[in-house]
């Protein structure tokens, strides 16, 4: 389906918003917020059109617009921990917006935003001078506890506890998702085995039906040949009988004419 003018404008503005989101912006930057609001209006108009795109493509547009909207809302939060937690729940796009992109731009923006939030939390919790070792540990594994850093103030310790809670929540979510995926895999395996058994039984039934059909076809062919031969025989006898009857009638007429002459 050929893209309409509104869809092309939506794609161009979406690409521009993704490029702005990837840049480091000033707190007073207002263009991206206005662009995202315009994107929402264009998306609503596109859904109302008669020649709208496929539902999968519309869902992808909505996913990217919601991601940009959630990104702006996360940037308005005051705490770095809240920003990091809000970014964890953002869902970037799954497909590139333009043909030039190899990976979705929203996914790259998501990774960059997570990295910036992690960097801010490092600077807030560990400082820039005395906690370089803890920062390197954070780079190796984000799930390592950070409360063991010495020389932290009470506010920093509180922030570290909050970060540990966020990371533990994230780990619990990952474990829960892993268990759900494992359960889905088991269910899919059981369904596959059940479908395989049903298909196997259907194949056996079909093979039996084919064999019975072949046998019935052979029997029908034999009976057809016998019926054809019987029909030929009956036609031959009937023909001979008719010839004999005609000859007998002809001879009888001649004899009748000879025996009984014509009256004068």
N, C-alpha and C positions, 0 to 999 in steps of 0.2 A: 504494500500500500504506500502510495506517495505521501510524504509528509506535507501537511498543510503549512500555511504561512505562520499561523499561531504556534504550531509545534516547533517550527524552525526558530522562531523568536525565543521560545521557551528554552530550547537547547542552547542557544547562544548566551542567553542571560544566565542559565545554569552553569555553563562553562566559565563565564566571567565571575560568578559568585564563588565557584570552587577555587579559581585562581586568587581571588581576594582573601579567601579563608586560609589559603596556604601561606600568605604573607604575614609578616609581623605588623600588626596594626596599632595605631594610637588608640588610647581609650576614648577619645572624642571622635573617632571615625564613625560616620553615620551611613556611608554608602551601602555597606553590606546589609545592614538591617532593612533599608529601604528596598534594596534589590530582592531580598528574600520575601518581603511583603508583596512585591510585584509578582514574584514567582508564584506565590499562593493564589493570587487573583487569576493569573494566566492558567494555572493548573485547573482551577475550578471552571473557567470558561472552556478549557479543552475537554473536560469531562462532559460538558453539556452539548458539545457539537455532535452533529449526526455522523460525520466522518472522523470519529475519534480513533486513536491508535488502539492496538490490541490491549486487553486487560493486563497482560504481563508488563508491557511497556509503561502503562499508566501507573501500575504499582511501583515500578522502578523509579519513575519521576517523583511520585509521592514519597518514596523512601529517602531520596536524596534531598528533597525540600525539607522534610521533617528532620533530617540529620543537620542541615544547616541551621534550621530554627532552634533545635536543641543545643547546637554548638554556641549560638549567640546567648541563649539563656544560661548555659553553663559559665560563659565568660563573665556574666553579671554577678555571679556568686562571689562572696567576699573571701571565703576560706579556700586555701589550695586543696585541702582534703575534700571539701564538698565539690570542687571542680573536678578532681580526679574521680570521685565516685559518680558524678553526673556523666563524665566522659565514658565511663565503663559501660553505661547503659545505652549509649548512642549506637545506632546501627547504620554504618555507611552503605553506599551503593554497591551493587554486585557487578555491574557492567560499566565499561567506560562510556562517558558521555559523547565523546567525539572519536573519530576513527584514528586520530593521531595518538591517543592514549593507549598504552599497553596494559596498565592497571588502573582501576577506578580512582579518579582524583580524590573522591571523598574518603576512600580508604587511606590514601597517603596523608590527607589532612587529619584524619583520625589518629594515625600513628604519631604525627608531629605534635598534635595537641596533647596526647598522652605523655609524650617525651617532655614537653614543656612543663606540664603539671608535675611530673615526677621530679624534674629539675628544681622547680620552686619548692616542693616539699623537702628536697634534700637541703636546700639553702636555709629553709626555715627551721628544720629539725636538727641538722648537723652542723650548720654554719659552713663557711668557706675555707677556714684555716685549720680548726682543731679536729674536724671530723672527716678527714679525707679517707681514712681507712674504712669507716662505716659507709661512706659514699661508694667506695669500690665494691664493698659487699652488696650494696643495693643494686649495683650494676650487674653483679654476678647472679643474684637471685632476689627478685622483688619481694619474695615471701619470707625472707629472713627477718627476725624480730629486730627492731631498731632501738628498743628501750635500753639496751645494754651499753649505749654510748655514755661514757663518763663525762662529767662536767656540764651536763645540760641543766637548764633552769627548769622551774616548775611548769612554765608555759610550754617549753619545748618538750618536756616529758609528757605533758597532757596531749600535745599534738602527736607525739610518737605513739601514745596509746591509741589515739584515734586512727592513726595510720595503720597500726597493727590490726585494729578492728576491721578497717576497710579491706585490708589485704586478706584477713581471715575470712571475711564474708565472701570475697572474690574466690578464694580457694574452695570454700564450701559450695559456692555456686558451680564451680568447675567440677567438683566431685559429684554433685547432684546431676549435672548434665551428663557426666560420664556414665553414671549409673543408669540414667534414662536411655542414653544411647545404647548401652549394653542390653537393657531390657528390650528395646526396639529391635536390636540385632537378633536376640533370641526369638522374639516373636516372629520376625521376618523369616528366620531359619525354619521355625515350626510351620509357618504358613507355606513356605517353599516346599518342605517335605510333604505336607498334606496335599498341596497342588500336584506334586510329582506323583504321589500315589493315585490320585484321581485320574491324572492323565494316563498313567500306566494301565489302570483298569479300563478307561475309555478306549485305549489302543487295543487291549485284548478283546473287548466287546466288538470293536470295529473289525478286527481281524476275523473273529468268529462269524460276524455278519457277512463279511466278504466271502468267506469259504462257503457258507450256506447259500449265498447268492450264486456263486459259481456252480455249486451242485444243482441248484434248482434250474439254472440256465441250461446245464447239460441235459437234465431230465426233460425239460421243455423242448429242447432241440430234438431229442430222440423221439418224443411223442409227436412232434410236428412232422418228422420224416415218416413215421408209421402212418400218421393220418393222411399224408400226401400220397403214399403208396396205396393205401386203402381206397382213397378217392379215385386214383387212376384205375385201379382194378374194377371198381363199381361202374365207372364210366365206360370201360371197354365191354363189360358184360351187357350193359344197357344198350350199347350201340349194336352189338351182335343180335340181341333179341329184337330190336326194332327192324333191323335188316331182314331177319327171318320172317317177321310178321308181315312186312311189306311184300316180300316175295310170295308168301302164301296167299295174301289177298290178290295179288296180280294173277297168279296161276288159277285161283278160284274163279276170278272174273272171266278169264279166257275159257275155262271149262263150262262155266254157266252160259256163256254166249254160244258155244258150240252145241251144247246139249239142248238148249231151248232156243230154237230159231225165232226170228222176228215174225210176229203175227202180221197176216195180210189183212 
